[in-house]
Amino acid sequence: MNTQDTCIEFKDVVAGYKDFMILNNLSFKAKRGTITLLLGPNGAGKSTVLKALFGLLKPRQGDILLDGVSVAGATQKQLLAQGIAFVPQGRNLFGQLSVFENLELGGITLGMKTTHERIPEVLEFFPRVKERMHSAASALSGGEQKQLEIGRALLLRPKVILIDEPSIGLSPMVVADVFKLLRRLADQGTTVLMVEQNVKSALKISDEAIALESGRLVLQKPASELLADPNIERLFLGGAHQSNAQASTV
Ligand SMILES: Nc1ncnc2c1ncn2[C@@H]1O[C@H](COP(=O)(O)OP(=O)(O)OP(=O)(O)O)[C@@H](O)[C@H]1O
């Protein structure tokens, strides 16, 4: 991989909660303008990768690089300013505030003038949300709420979007819309790192797949290759992940 293309790099990262290490010497790279899908069983450390990149936990060892520059230990404010946006699992809106107010809050680090200039641009991606700009966020459907969360992240015009299980609670049609949008953003140069249990659909729009087992990398390969693997059901949907995944380790 040409280092110029590398956007995100984890180098032997050890990170965890209190004395319990979750990521164990994890190394991987993600190229600019691609979607990388993080796979692995429950508790493997997928969300922890996103949290470590977003500064929610600091690596004990190793380094995390963004465009070749270390961001390990940076504050969230610094990371936002460097173009990293995080869309966590579940619902993360201020339900009683309007769609517009939620977007305003998302742009708090930009200042009101810039935020107000960018809101219409972001809403162009989400016509249904745009129509309900003055409704309470809690009155939107689950899918519209997830779109609003993504829109709030897009206000920052991020270089990197970290997105954790965007399909939870959404209908297949809405999931397809969200995935299409992520693909479009990646094609425009945004680097996407995604955790998603909806493995087959997610692989279809991803470029690269990375599988973790106990916080270690056990597989990295092009998403299309994994999708074509007849063992995919067994590897990632049937729980027999470890032994088989290790057989095809990078
Ligand atoms: N705030 C926390 N404090 C202590 N332990 C945590 C915390 N958050 C997560 N963990 C533990 O870290 C481990 C990895 O969690 P993580 O959420 O990264 O896994 P995951 O691969 O995303 O799993 P899932 O698919 O179930 O979401 C789990 O054992 C979890 O219980």
PDBQT file of the ligand as one rigid body, heavy atoms in Angstrom, charges set to zero:
ROOT
HETATM    1  N1  LIG A 301     -16.591   1.212  29.201  1.00  0.00    +0.000 N 
HETATM    2  C1  LIG A 301     -16.167  -0.046  29.368  1.00  0.00    +0.000 A 
HETATM    3  N2  LIG A 301     -15.627  -0.464  30.536  1.00  0.00    +0.000 NA
HETATM    4  C2  LIG A 301     -15.173  -1.730  30.699  1.00  0.00    +0.000 A 
HETATM    5  N3  LIG A 301     -15.222  -2.675  29.738  1.00  0.00    +0.000 NA
HETATM    6  C3  LIG A 301     -15.754  -2.328  28.550  1.00  0.00    +0.000 A 
HETATM    7  C4  LIG A 301     -16.254  -0.996  28.301  1.00  0.00    +0.000 A 
HETATM    8  N4  LIG A 301     -16.718  -0.964  27.034  1.00  0.00    +0.000 NA
HETATM    9  C5  LIG A 301     -16.525  -2.209  26.515  1.00  0.00    +0.000 A 
HETATM   10  N5  LIG A 301     -15.944  -3.020  27.424  1.00  0.00    +0.000 N 
HETATM   11  C6  LIG A 301     -15.562  -4.431  27.210  1.00  0.00    +0.000 C 
HETATM   12  O1  LIG A 301     -14.608  -4.476  26.166  1.00  0.00    +0.000 OA
HETATM   13  C7  LIG A 301     -14.794  -5.656  25.378  1.00  0.00    +0.000 C 
HETATM   14  C8  LIG A 301     -14.861  -5.257  23.912  1.00  0.00    +0.000 C 
HETATM   15  O2  LIG A 301     -16.000  -4.458  23.718  1.00  0.00    +0.000 OA
HETATM   16  P1  LIG A 301     -16.383  -3.842  22.303  1.00  0.00    +0.000 P 
HETATM   17  O3  LIG A 301     -17.643  -3.078  22.510  1.00  0.00    +0.000 OA
HETATM   18  O4  LIG A 301     -15.225  -3.154  21.717  1.00  0.00    +0.000 OA
HETATM   19  O5  LIG A 301     -16.636  -5.176  21.469  1.00  0.00    +0.000 OA
HETATM   20  P2  LIG A 301     -17.352  -5.366  20.074  1.00  0.00    +0.000 P 
HETATM   21  O6  LIG A 301     -16.450  -6.237  19.265  1.00  0.00    +0.000 OA
HETATM   22  O7  LIG A 301     -17.733  -4.046  19.494  1.00  0.00    +0.000 OA
HETATM   23  O8  LIG A 301     -18.598  -6.209  20.517  1.00  0.00    +0.000 OA
HETATM   24  P3  LIG A 301     -20.154  -6.177  20.080  1.00  0.00    +0.000 P 
HETATM   25  O9  LIG A 301     -20.191  -6.842  18.735  1.00  0.00    +0.000 OA
HETATM   26  O10 LIG A 301     -20.782  -7.018  21.131  1.00  0.00    +0.000 OA
HETATM   27  O11 LIG A 301     -20.606  -4.754  20.072  1.00  0.00    +0.000 OA
HETATM   28  C9  LIG A 301     -16.038  -6.339  25.899  1.00  0.00    +0.000 C 
HETATM   29  O12 LIG A 301     -15.646  -7.409  26.718  1.00  0.00    +0.000 OA
HETATM   30  C10 LIG A 301     -16.729  -5.248  26.705  1.00  0.00    +0.000 C 
HETATM   31  O13 LIG A 301     -17.440  -5.817  27.773  1.00  0.00    +0.000 OA
ENDROOT
TORSDOF 0
